[in-house]
Amino acid sequence: MDLHRAETDAYNAAPGTGAGADLGIEVPVNASAPLIPQGELDRLGAGLHRALAGFVDDPERALTDADILLEDTVAQLTEALSARRKDLRDGWQEQGADTERQRVLLLDYRDLVERLLGV
């Protein structure tokens, strides 16, 4: 097997499936999970649908509802991202974290940043 190819495959593997998982290194299960729980995604989506559907009858109310919905969404994302960052930071700041564990955590950082950037 081509060593460069193996490294690239491990680097690009989905969290929990790459080299870290093969070596028995604990990879956060939620690394690529939705940041907002499904029930909240459904609630936020329904709120957006109501705001859009209500525009014709009451444009100001629809815009107010959409603004509140955006504020709620941003707050939930901020809370979820803060919790995820804490998990990642705790993983590499713990005493005795080896280089392989740090590499896996770096890949998790990369995954999260790329998801936020839409890459």
N, C-alpha and C positions, 0 to 999 in steps of 0.2 A: 504494500500500500504506500502511496506517495505521502511522505511526512507532511509536506505543505498542505496537501489536500485534507489530511486528517485533522490538522490544526484548524484549517478554515472551516471544515465541517463542524468541529466541536465549538468553534467561536460563534458560528451562525446557527447552531442548534437552538431549538426552543428551550426556554428555561425548564429544568427538570429532566431534560432528555439528553443533554450533552455530556461532556467528559466528566463533569462534576458528579452527575448522577451515577455514571459508570464506576466511579471511584468510591461510592458510598458517601459522598459529601452531601449534607443536607442542603437541598435547594428549596427556597420558599415555594410552597405550592401555589401561592397567589401571585407569583411573578408576572404572569400574563393574563390573570383573571381580570374581569371588569373591575374598575375601581369603585364603582357604585353598584350595590346589590341589585339584582334583577327586579325585585319588588319596587324599589325606588326608581329604577329606570322606567318601569311601566307607569308609575305615578307621574313622573316628570313628563313622559311622552303624552300621557292623557291630558295633562294640564296644557301642554303646548297645542295639542289638537283642539281643546276647548277654546283657547285664546284665538287661534286661527279661524275657527268656525264662527266665533262670536264677533268677528271684526265688522261684518256687514251691519249688524244690528247696533253695535256700540263700539266704535273704533277706539275711543279713549279707554274704555274698560278693557278691551282686548290688549292694548298696549301696556296698561298697568299690570294686567295679569302676566303678560310675557316678561315684563321687567322683574316682577316678583319671582317668577319661575327661573329666570336667569340668575338672580341673586341666590336663590336656594341651590341651584345647580353648582354655582361657583363655590358656595360654602361647603357643600358635600364633597366636591372634588378636592378642595383645599384640605379638608379634614382627612380624606383618604390618602392624599399625597403625603401629608405630614406623617401619618402613621406608617406608610410604606417607607419613607425616608428614615424614620426612626428604626424600623426593623433592619434596613440595610446598614445603617450606621452602627447599630449594636452588633451586627454580624462581623464587622471588621475591626471594631474597637475592643472587642473582647480579648482578654488575655490569651495568648497562645494561638491565635488564628493563623493557620499556616498559609503559605503562598497559594496553594490550590484553592483553598476556601476563599481567599481574597480575589483570585481570578474569577471564580464563579460569581462572587458578589459584584465585581466590576461588570460582568456580562449582564447581571440583573439591572444595574444602573443604566447600562447602555439600552437595554430593552425598554425601560421606563421612559427615558429621555426621548428615544425614537418614537415611542407611542405618543408622547405629548407633542412632538414636532410633526407627527403624521408621516414619518419617513417610512 
